[in-house]
Amino acid sequence: MIDNTFLYPGDNLFNPEITVNILALLVSEPWLTLEDSINFAQLLNLTTAFPVHDGMLKHLGSTHVLPQKLLGEVGIDFKPFLAGKSIEV
């Protein structure tokens, strides 16, 4: 947690039980389902999330499309990275 604003949860879905604005959202782990990841982001009631732990995937597909769609429906701005591009949060 950085400045009670940005949460990088590492390799787990730990709820810090405080307000988080920006989340580094796990989207790919051997033990993780995308549903669990999306539910975790919704639980935190945040404003912005971006994907992490997706670098080993050959095709990003649903790991970027589904969170962007489903989190967007509840007001969370999901910002996937594109190679060589930057994002603002």
N, C-alpha and C positions, 0 to 999 in steps of 0.2 A: 504494500500500500504506500503510495506517495501522496503526501499532503491531503489525505482523506478525499482524494479526487480520482486517482488512477490506481486500479488494481490489476496486478499481474499475479494470477493465482498459482503459478508454477504448474505442477503436474496434478493438481487436484481441483475440486470444485468447492473450495472453502468459502463459506458465507461469513464475512467479517462483521455482519450485523450492524453496519453503519452505512451511511449514504455513500454510494460510489457513483461518479459521473461517467467515467471512462473505464471500460473493461477490455483487457487482452483476453479474448475468448478462445478457449481451447476448442478446436474443431476436428482434431484428429489425434487419437491415442488408441493403442490396442484395446484398452479397457473401456473406452468411451463410445457412447452412442450420440449421434447428432441431436437426438431428442433431449438427452440429458443436458447437453451443452446449451441448447436453446432455452430449456426450462430454467437453468441456472441463471442465464442472463435476465430472464423475465423476473425471477425471484428478487434480484438485486435492485430492480426499479431504476435502472440507469438511463442515460441519454444516448451514449455512444459506445459501440463495441467494434473491435477489429479482430480478425482471425490470427491465431498463432498456432504453431505446431502443425502447419500444413505444408512445410517445405519439402517433405519427403514424398508427397503425393505427385504422381505423374499427371493426373487430371484432377483439377480442383472441383469441377462440377457441382454436386450437391452441397459440398462443404462451404461454398460461398453463396450459391443461389438460394438454398432453403433458409439459412439464417437471415439473409437480406430480406426475403419475402415475409417470413413469419415474425421476425422482430420488428420490421417496418410497420406491420399491422398493429403493433402495440406501442408505437411511438419511439422505438429504439433505432437509431441510425447505425446500421451495420456497414462498415467501410472496408471492403476487401482491398488488399494491396495488389497492384499490378507491377510486374517486373520493371524496374527502372523508373517507377513513378513514386511520388510522395503523396501523402494525404494530410489534410488538416483536421484536427479534432478539437 
